[in-house]
Amino acid sequence: MQIVVHTKIPDDSSLRHQWNGLLQRMERPQVSYTYEWAVAVSRAYAASLQPLLLTAYRQRTLAGVVALVKDATGKRLSFLTASTADYCDFISSLNDRAEFIERVVLELRRMGACEIRLANLPADSVSVNTLQAALRKARYSHFARSAYCCAQVPLVSDEDRMQTRTSTWSRLKRLSKIWAKHGRVTVSHQQNWDELSREFPDLATAHVERFLAAGRVSNLVRQERRAFLLELGKLLSAQGSLTLSTLKLDGRTIAWNYGFRFGGNWFWYQPAFDRDMAHLSPGTYLLCEILRQASEDPQIHTVDLGLGDEEYKERYSKAGRMTLHITASSGRRAWLNCNASEKKFQEMDSPVGSTSSRHVPCSSSPAQTKSCFSRAPPRSRSAPIYAYNPSHSSCLRPPLCSTRQKLEPWITSCALLNASIPAAQMDSRSQIWKAFPFIFVGCRNFKASR
């Protein structure tokens, strides 16, 4: 087995074909392991990430692949897709996994990697024990901690399908009686790029409004995140893995799920709904429709609700999949520093007003954090930048910092919410503006009261 190192994700159709073919030979293939996901991340975050792709070949046949990212020094490495994917792993067949991981770790050691942080590695993956053995052999100090628990609805047996179908049908029947008083309801699941490009701005705007109302900031205020979701949607729609689910009332979309159907899994990845219709529970209606349809599809064996501590997931999920965060370091001093950092991370909680985090408790481990986001670019109209009034105690406060760079995401989120709503619709969204007393700050130079 020969290791080949790339400093970018090659635009190679042969590599794509072999990569995705190899993925299908894994014990539990995931959409986040695909070539398309790695390419979308590398393109969207090109300005801030330095990919490091390691491939293994037997003669001319691809036997393994892992996409990493390195820092500016090239000494610290992590999974390339860790910040966007619920699961990350070493991609190879089961028989080649041990040899592939051992050769990758030895290659990283030869390259002088002093710290390796591998997040979102499934706890039930065969890579876990193999990786720890390879790290010991390469003389890396390492430890693993529980990271996240992804809520899941299993549909393996006929009993599982019947229970899911019965429970969702009863909820849908009750909700349908309420919705019938307001208009005609339709649910669709699209897999084409044109539909995503039309719906994405409204989906993202709705997500930002909901986060701000909850005192949180969506991470799609960042251009990179928006570009990633659009690029990923374009690539996966061509492969038939993208599934954009929408709920419409009299032709107007009021709930969305940017999801995937891949490898027998239906992913509830990026849901959003119109806050003006929250009293009708549009998100619940859409999720129940997805569960009902999944229970009737013999090719779907799991509905993955992903990371998040939302209460509604407890009502539907019957299982969960744990992930681990494995940290390895060379040298005693580096190990102690790394260990201290990990303990500090576990003790920290995400502050209100910073990049939002989701927590999912799992019966076998404490809750952990993961980012989730959504936001579309502002529509073209001149709009001033607004900042939050800190005197309003129940509202979103700016982060405790003084530099413009740190305040930028917070200010941008407020500005994008303002810019995304045309003036003609201000009255219809009056509840938002009453709940959020903004103060004018200015487009170029600003000061935030604290």
N, C-alpha and C positions, 0 to 999 in steps of 0.2 A: 504494500500500500504506500503510495507516494503522495506527500502533502504539497499542494500548490497554494501559494499565498497571493491574494489580490488586494489592492488598495482601493478598489471600488467594485460595485456590483456590475459585472460585464453585461452589456446589451447583446446577449447571445441566445439565439433561439434554441440551439442545441443544448446549452446549459439549462435553459428554462425547462425544456422537455425532460431532461434527465433528472433535474432537481425535483420537479413535481411527480415524476414517476417513482423516484426513490421515496418520496413522502408517503405514497400509497402503500409502501411496504412496512411502514412503521406500525407499532401496536395500536396507537390511537392518533391518527392523523388529524391535524388542526389547520384551519384556514390561515392562521397566523404563521404557520411554518412554510407557506408557499413562497415561490420565487417572486410573485407579484407583490406580496406584502413587503418583502425586503427592498424591492425596487422602489415602491411608493415611499417608504421611509427615507431611503437614501436621496431621492429626488426632492422631497418636500423639505428636508432638513439639511440640504447640501451645504448651506452656509455655516452650520454649527457642528456637523458631525464628520468624523473621519472613519469611514467604514474599513473593516478588515475582514475579508472573506477568506476562509480556509476551506479548501476542497481536497478530497482524497480520491485518488484514482487507482484502480487495478487495471493496468495496461491503459486502455483509453475509455474505460467505463467508470462513471462516477460512482463512488462507494460511500461517500459521506460529505456533508457540508454543514458549516456553522457560520452564521453571520454575526460578527462582533463589531464593536465600535471602540476606538481608542481616544484618549485625551490628547492634549497638545504635546505632551512629553512622549507619548507612545508607550508609556509604562503602565498605564491603568486601562483595563479593558472590561467590557460588559457586553451583554447581548444587544445587538443593534435594535431589535424590536421591543425591548423591555418596557419602554415608556408608552407604547401604543397597543401592546398585545396582552391578553390575559394569560397566555401560555407561551413559553420559549423552551427550546430543546435542541439537542444535537440531532441532526437528521441523517439517519442511516438505517439499514436493515438491522433486525435484532441480532443477527449473527455477527455483523461487523461492528456493532456499537462499542464493545470494549476496546478493540484495537484502534478504532478511529479516535475515540476520546483520549486514549493514552498517547497517541501520536500528536494530537492537537496540543495537549498540555505540554509535552516535551518540546514542541515547536515554539510555543509561547515562552517557555523557559529559556530556550536558546535565543529568542528575540529580546530577552531582558525584561519581560513583563514582571513588575514587582507587585501588582495587585490585580486580582480578578474578582469581579462582582457579577454573579449570575443570578438575576432575579426571575421570578415567575416560572421556575422549573417545576413541573408537576411532581408532587411527592410520590405518586405511584409510578413514575417513569423508571425504567430500568437504568436510565442514565445516572441516577442519583448515586447508587452504590459504586458504579463503575467510575464515576467522576471523582468521588472521594478517594478511591484506591489509587487512581492516576495522580491525583494531587500529592498524596503521601509519597508515591514513588518519585515524583519530580521534586520532592523536598519543599513543598509548599505547606505552610501552616494554614489550616482552614477550619471553618465551622459553619454549620447550617442552622437556620432558624425558620420557624413557620412564617409565611408571608401572608397569603390571602386564601380565602375560601370562596370559590365560585359556586353560587347556588345553581342547582340543576333540577330539572323535572325528567326523571327516567321514564322511557317508554319502551322497555325491553320486553316485557311479558304482555299477554292479552289482558291480564288483570290491571296492569299499570295503565294501559290504554283506555280500558273501560272506566276506571276511576277518574282519570283526567277528563275524558269525554263527558261523563256525568256531571262532575263538579263545574266544569266550564259552561256546559249547556244550561244549567240552572241559573248561573250568574248572567249569562247572555239573555236568557228569557226575561229575567227581571229587569235588566237594563234596557232591553228592546221596548218594553212597555213605556218606559220613561222617554226614550228617544223618539218614539212614534209621535209624541205630542209636539216635537220640534221640527220634524222633517224626515226626509228619506236618508237612510244610512247605508253606505256601501263601503266594503273593505276590499282592497286589492293588494296583490304581492307582485311587484314589477322587478324585472331583472335587467332592464335595458338602461343604458347611460343617459339617453334623452330624458327619461322620466326623473332620474336622479338630479340632473342639472337643473330641471325646472323646479323641483321641490326643495332642493337643498337650502336656498336662502331663507325660505319660510321656516323650515325645520330648525335651522340654526338660530334664527331670530326668536322663535318660541322658546328654545332652550335657554337662551341668555335671559329672557324676561323672567322665566321661572326661577333661574338661579339667583338673580338679583332680588327677586321678591323674597327668597329664602335667606337673604343676607350672604350670598356666596357669589363668586366670580367664575364664569365659564372660561375655560382655557382656549376656546375658539376665538377669543379676542386676538390671539396670536395668528399671524398669517401662516406660519408653518403648519399649524394644526388644521386649518381650513384647507390648505393645499394638499395635505396628506389624505384627508378623507375624500376629496375630489379625485385625486390621482389614484387612490386605491379603488374607488368606485369604478373608474374608467377601466382599470386593468382587470378587475374581477368580473365586471359585467361581460367582458369579452369571453371569459371562461365559464360563465353561467353560474358563478358562486354568489354573486351579490343578490340580495333580496331586500328591496325597499317596500316595506309594508305601510299602507296609508289608510286612514279612516276619514271618510268624507261625509259631511252633512249638507245635503242639497248641493252637492258639487264642490263644496269648499272644504279643503283639507284641514282637519283640526287635530290630528294625531299622526305621528310618524314613528317608524323604527328602521333605522339604518342597520340592517343585519345581514346575515349570511346563511346559506344552506350548503354545508360542506361535510363530507365524510360521515353522513348520518346524523349530523348535528344541525340544529336550527339555533342561531345565535341572536339573542336579544342584546345587541351591542350598543346602539346609540338611540334611545327613545326620546321623544319630545312630544309635547301637546300644548295646545292653545290655552293659556291661563284663563281667558274669558269664558271658556267652556268647562272649566275644572269642576263645576258643580254637577256635571253630567258624567264624570269619571271616564273621559275618552281614552286615557291610557289603559285603564282596566279593561275596557271594551276591546281594544286592539290586542292586548295580550291574551285575553280569553279566546279571541278568534284565532290567533296564532297557535295556541295550545290545542284548540279543537281541531284545526286542520292538521297539525302535526300528529295528533293521536290517530287520525284517519289515514296517514301516509305511512305505508309499511317500510319505506326507505329511511324514515326518521326514527332514531332510537333515543335521542336526548334533545331536550330544549335547554340550552345553556343560558341562564339569566345573567351570567357574568359577575363582575365585582360590584359591590355596593351594599350598603346597610339599609336600603329602603325597606320599610316595614312590609310592603305588599309582597315582597319576595318570600317572606316567611309563610305566607298563606298558600303559596303555590309549590315551592320547592320541597322535595322529599329527600334530597341528597345534596352533596356538595363535593367539590374536588379541591383538595388542598394544593397549594404551591409553596415552594421553598425559596429562600434567599441564601445562596451559598457564597461565602467570601473566602478568598484565599490570598495569602500574602507571603512573600519571601523575606526572611529576616525576622529576628525576634522583636526588634523595636517597631518595625512596620506592622507586625502582627498585633502588638499591644495597642498601637494607635488605631488600627482598623477595628479591633474588638471594642474599644471604647466608643468609637463612632457608631458602631452598630447598636450598642446598648443605649446610647443617647437617642438614636433614631427611634428605638422602640418606645422610649419614654415620652417622646415629643408627640404633640397632637397638632393637626393642621389648624392654623389660626383663621378665624373668620375674616374675610376680606382678602386673603391671599388666594393662590390657585387652589381650587376646590378639591376635596378628597372624598373618596368613598370608603366606607368601612364595612366589612362583612364578618360578623362573628362566626366562629365555627366551634363545634362542640369540643374539638380536640386541641384548640389553641386560642390565644387571645386575638382580639380584632387587630387588623393591620390596615394600612392605608394604600390607596391607589388613586391617581388622578382620573377625572372624567370631564369631558368638555363638549361644548358645541357653540358655534357662532359663525354667522356668514359675514362677508364684507359689507360695509355700509353702502346704502344706495346713494346715488349721486344727488346731493342737495346740500347747500351750505348749512352747516349746523355748528353752533358753538360747542366747545368742550365744557362739560359740567362736572363738578365734583360733589361729593356727598356732604351734607350738613352734619358735622360731627356732634352738634348739640342734640340731635335726634337720637336718643339712646337706643331705640329699637331698630335703627337702620344700619345699613352696611357702613362700616368705618374704614377709612384708608389704613393701610399697613403702617406700623410704627417705624417709619424710616423718613429720611430727609432728602434723599437723592431723587432726581427725576427718573433715573433708570428704574429704581424700585417702585416708584409710584406710577410708572407708565401703564402697566397692565390694568391697574385699578382705574385710572383716569380714562384709559381707552375703552374699558367695558362700559363706563357711564356714557361716554361719547357715542359708542356704537349703538347703544340702546336708543339714544335720542335720534341718531341719524337713521336708524332703521325704520322709524315710524313716520310716515308722511304727515305733514301738518294737518291734512284733511281728516286724519284718523285720530288726532290727539284727543278729541272729545270722547271717542269710543273707548279710549284707553285711560280715561281720567283716573281710574282707581290706582293705576300704577304711579301716576304723578302725585296723587295725594299721599300714597304710601311712602314715596321717596322724595323728600324735599331737597332738591338740588340747589346748589349755589353756583353762580356763574364764576368761572375761573379764567377763561380766555383760551384762544387757540394756540398761541405760541408760548408766551411766558405766563406761568401760573404760580400761585401760592396756595397751599392747602391749609386751612385752619385746623388746629389740632388741640 
